[in-house]
Amino acid sequence: MDIKKIRADFPLLKEWVYLDNAFVGVMPRQVKEGYEEYVDLWYNFSPPGEKTILQEWLLRATRLREKVADFVKVNTNEIAFTTCTGSGLNIVVNGMDWEKGDNVVFPEWEHNALHTNTTARNGVEARVIKARDYRFELADIEKQIDDRTKLIQVSHVSFVNGDTMDLKALTEMAHEHGAKVLVDATQAVGALDVDYHKPGVDFVSVAPYKYLMGPTGLAFLYVSEENIDKLIPDRTGWKNQIFEGDNPEESISEGSAEKFEYGTIHFQGVFALEKAIDYLNAIGTKNIERRNLELAGYLYDGLVAKGKGMYTPDTPSSPIVSYFEDDPLPLAAKLKDMKIKVTGREAHGGHMRISSHFYNTKDDIDKLLSNIP
Ligand SMILES: Cc1ncc(COP(=O)(O)O)c(C=O)c1O
């Protein structure tokens, strides 16, 4: 990895020690160019060849769908574009059949907890798993599951302390009870070398504005092949219409997760996300994961050496490292004044969350460590 060359693509890093990728990632020049390409294309109405501008947008979305599927190692027909992580989660919850007395299970720290208006309205019980030693144990999850459990929601990587979930073991346990597994992977994709066929999870929702480095307003949902036809789209439009009307577009009703898209998507985001994925692929997701874990380990050891109480358990398994801090907000503000960006959170007794990415260096981490009390 030519880190000097890479850092030149992120002008912000000249000024900032940016260690807050779990909040929002840093945008490289190439992603900005993707945004600009889209604007220029529309501004000049200049799609290449005979295509209309809509045909060009749709073609780019098709190309991106393939790249997104490759990136998370699933099939192209298993990817639907959405608007945000929560949008994907709601598509799943709203598309399932619920009966009074069913239950859903999720850890207490889920970012978008699975207690929704749909589950509440249908009399579905929400069973919340408590953290033990700052992580969620499979044994504790298992105790809450029974044959009325329809859906288990977990984050692949916790936004609180970066702990990762064993998705394979969880899924095996869930499927034994006939429950589906819904994963929030917004803190994982782009940071780790992920493969969502391997653990056999049912659904994965991802927003790209953190470790994928952009955009906002476009996100994606993985629906495993066997769930595509079982899940009913919770919203309908020209793209997945069920009304046999006058619409010239061919409706997508079965066989592809694209059926969960109902209208015109955030095409500018499509242009930006394609650039982001190309960028990360050029470096290689295995290399990115290796570097992220090395930097997180270096930071973890540095914090332990300073005597900090660690919120992140054991050896870090993602780029996110958190430690306890009584006054997190003033400390985060002081660091920001020094152009060092991390997150201070008052939740859970107060903690600092530091999240590097491949473009960070040990020097960035040393600068942070030397400026925290
Ligand atoms: C784990 C996780 N999921 C989801 C989100 C954001 O949700 P959405 O994409 O729906 O805005 C965040 C943002 O911090 C997050 O950390």
The ligand as an SDF file (V2000), in Angstrom:
LIG
                    3D

 16 16  0  0  0  0  0  0  0  0999 V2000
  -24.4450    0.6930   12.9020 C   0  0  0  0  0  0  0  0  0  0  0  0
  -25.0980    1.8430   12.2190 C   0  0  0  0  0  0  0  0  0  0  0  0
  -26.1900    1.6420   11.4750 N   0  0  0  0  0  0  0  0  0  0  0  0
  -26.8020    2.6410   10.8380 C   0  0  0  0  0  0  0  0  0  0  0  0
  -26.3460    3.9340   10.9460 C   0  0  0  0  0  0  0  0  0  0  0  0
  -27.0330    5.0210   10.2150 C   0  0  0  0  0  0  0  0  0  0  0  0
  -28.3410    4.6840    9.8580 O   0  0  0  0  0  0  0  0  0  0  0  0
  -28.9930    5.2890    8.5420 P   0  0  0  0  0  0  0  0  0  0  0  0
  -28.1310    4.8610    7.3980 O   0  0  0  0  0  0  0  0  0  0  0  0
  -30.3470    4.7040    8.5090 O   0  0  0  0  0  0  0  0  0  0  0  0
  -29.0050    6.7710    8.6870 O   0  0  0  0  0  0  0  0  0  0  0  0
  -25.2270    4.2040   11.7180 C   0  0  0  0  0  0  0  0  0  0  0  0
  -24.7260    5.5980   11.8600 C   0  0  0  0  0  0  0  0  0  0  0  0
  -23.9440    5.9290   12.6970 O   0  0  0  0  0  0  0  0  0  0  0  0
  -24.5890    3.1340   12.3600 C   0  0  0  0  0  0  0  0  0  0  0  0
  -23.5090    3.3410   13.1080 O   0  0  0  0  0  0  0  0  0  0  0  0
  1  2  1  0
  2  3  1  0
  2 15  2  0
  3  4  2  0
  4  5  1  0
  5  6  1  0
  5 12  2  0
  6  7  1  0
  7  8  1  0
  8  9  2  0
  8 10  1  0
  8 11  1  0
 12 13  1  0
 12 15  1  0
 13 14  2  0
 15 16  1  0
M  END
$$$$
